[in-house]
Amino acid sequence: MLQYEYQTGVNDVKTSLLHVKSVFLYEWWLDRVYLKSLTVVGFVARGSQVLRTSHSAAIVKRHESIILEIVDGIRVTISSLIDRSRTCSNGVPSEVCDHFLHGFPRYWEGFADQLWG
């Protein structure tokens, strides 16, 4: 499930989108989830709507370096370089971050195991 946080500045609202099949993230970073997996977080813009933060469910598949699939079948496309600062603040070592600079490497699952090892 994708969870969005609307950045209104007054009352930030969290909602879940159940009928979304794909999402495009600008400025993305890694986070860890308790299922010994990784998740991506980033900013989403849809047309002229306000930017919002999106937190994905656990990543289960890498289709391409920038196209991922989360546990509930939603495809996430990531854009730009990884945000190292935010990734490291989520407990992901900078050495691991180096492998995700331009997207998800083919061997990404090994890093998920390493982070929970």
C-alpha positions as CSV (number, residue, x, y, z in Angstrom):
1,M,0.0,0.0,0.0
2,L,1.2,3.5,-0.7
3,Q,0.7,6.1,1.9
4,Y,0.7,9.8,1.0
5,E,1.3,12.7,3.3
6,Y,0.0,16.0,1.8
7,Q,2.3,18.8,2.6
8,T,-0.2,21.7,3.1
9,G,1.7,23.3,6.0
10,V,-1.4,23.7,8.1
11,N,-2.8,20.2,8.7
12,D,-0.8,17.5,7.0
13,V,-3.1,14.7,6.0
14,K,-2.2,11.0,5.6
15,T,-4.2,8.9,3.2
16,S,-3.8,5.5,1.6
17,L,-4.5,5.0,-2.1
18,L,-5.8,1.6,-2.8
19,H,-6.6,1.9,-6.5
20,V,-3.3,3.2,-7.8
21,K,-1.4,0.9,-10.2
22,S,1.7,3.0,-10.5
23,V,3.4,6.0,-9.0
24,F,6.4,8.2,-10.0
25,L,8.7,9.4,-7.2
26,Y,10.9,12.5,-7.5
27,E,13.7,12.9,-4.9
28,W,13.6,9.4,-3.4
29,W,15.4,7.7,-0.6
30,L,15.5,4.2,1.1
31,D,14.0,3.1,4.3
32,R,13.9,-0.2,6.1
33,V,10.7,-2.1,7.0
34,Y,10.2,-4.8,9.6
35,L,9.8,-7.6,7.0
36,K,13.5,-7.6,6.4
37,S,13.0,-5.6,3.2
38,L,13.4,-2.2,1.9
39,T,10.9,0.5,1.1
40,V,11.2,3.7,-0.9
41,V,10.1,7.1,0.1
42,G,9.9,10.2,-2.1
43,F,7.9,13.1,-3.4
44,V,5.0,12.7,-5.8
45,A,3.4,15.3,-8.0
46,R,0.3,14.7,-10.0
47,G,-0.4,17.5,-12.5
48,S,-0.7,20.8,-10.7
49,Q,-1.4,19.2,-7.3
50,V,0.7,19.9,-4.3
51,L,3.8,17.8,-3.8
52,R,3.3,15.1,-1.2
53,T,5.5,12.5,0.4
54,S,4.9,8.8,-0.5
55,H,5.9,5.8,1.7
56,S,5.8,2.5,-0.2
57,A,5.2,-0.9,1.2
58,A,8.0,-3.4,1.0
59,I,9.8,-3.7,-2.3
60,V,9.4,-7.3,-3.7
61,K,10.7,-7.0,-7.3
62,R,13.0,-5.0,-9.4
63,H,11.8,-4.7,-13.0
64,E,14.5,-2.3,-14.0
65,S,16.9,-0.1,-12.0
66,I,14.2,2.6,-11.8
67,I,11.0,0.5,-11.9
68,L,10.1,-1.5,-8.7
69,E,7.1,-3.4,-7.5
70,I,5.8,-3.3,-4.0
71,V,4.1,-6.1,-2.1
72,D,0.6,-5.2,-3.2
73,G,1.5,-5.1,-6.9
74,I,1.9,-1.3,-7.4
75,R,4.8,-0.3,-9.6
76,V,7.0,2.5,-8.4
77,T,9.2,4.5,-10.8
78,I,12.0,6.4,-9.2
79,S,13.7,9.5,-10.7
80,S,16.9,11.3,-10.0
81,L,19.7,10.3,-7.7
82,I,19.1,8.8,-4.3
83,D,18.9,11.3,-1.4
84,R,21.9,10.1,0.6
85,S,21.2,12.3,3.6
86,R,17.7,11.0,4.1
87,T,18.7,7.4,3.4
88,C,21.5,7.5,6.0
89,S,19.2,9.1,8.5
90,N,17.0,6.0,8.2
91,G,19.8,3.8,9.3
92,V,21.1,2.7,5.9
93,P,24.9,2.9,5.8
94,S,26.5,5.2,3.2
95,E,28.4,2.2,1.8
96,V,25.0,0.6,0.9
97,C,23.7,3.9,-0.4
98,D,26.6,4.0,-2.9
99,H,25.1,1.0,-4.7
100,F,21.7,2.7,-5.1
101,L,23.0,6.0,-6.6
102,H,21.3,5.5,-10.0
103,G,18.5,3.2,-8.9
104,F,18.1,-0.3,-7.6
105,P,21.0,-2.7,-8.5
106,R,20.2,-6.2,-9.6
107,Y,21.6,-7.5,-6.3
108,W,19.5,-5.2,-4.1
109,E,18.0,-8.1,-2.0
110,G,21.4,-8.9,-0.5
111,F,21.5,-5.4,1.0
112,A,18.0,-5.8,2.5
113,D,19.3,-9.0,4.2
114,Q,22.5,-7.3,5.2
115,L,20.6,-4.4,6.9
116,W,18.7,-6.9,9.0
117,G,21.5,-9.3,9.5
